[in-house]
Amino acid sequence: MMHLDALDESAEQAAEFLRTMAHAGRLRIVCALMERELSASALAHRAHLPAPALSQQAAILEAKGLI
């Protein structure tokens, strides 16, 4: 059963990652940062998010260890 437990854990981790990345704004943030480092204002512009929304979504990504 150990193999199935590991599979279940991996599936849960993948599902959590996909839930996090399913938000269009968060996906745009990650994609923009993969190209290059950006200032907050440039990132907000590239992600099509107002500054408060950028801050909120970036905090979620940071808490998940994605940025």
Secondary structure as UniProt FT lines:
FT   HELIX           2..21
FT   HELIX           24..35
FT   HELIX           40..47
FT   HELIX           51..63
FT   TURN            64..65
//
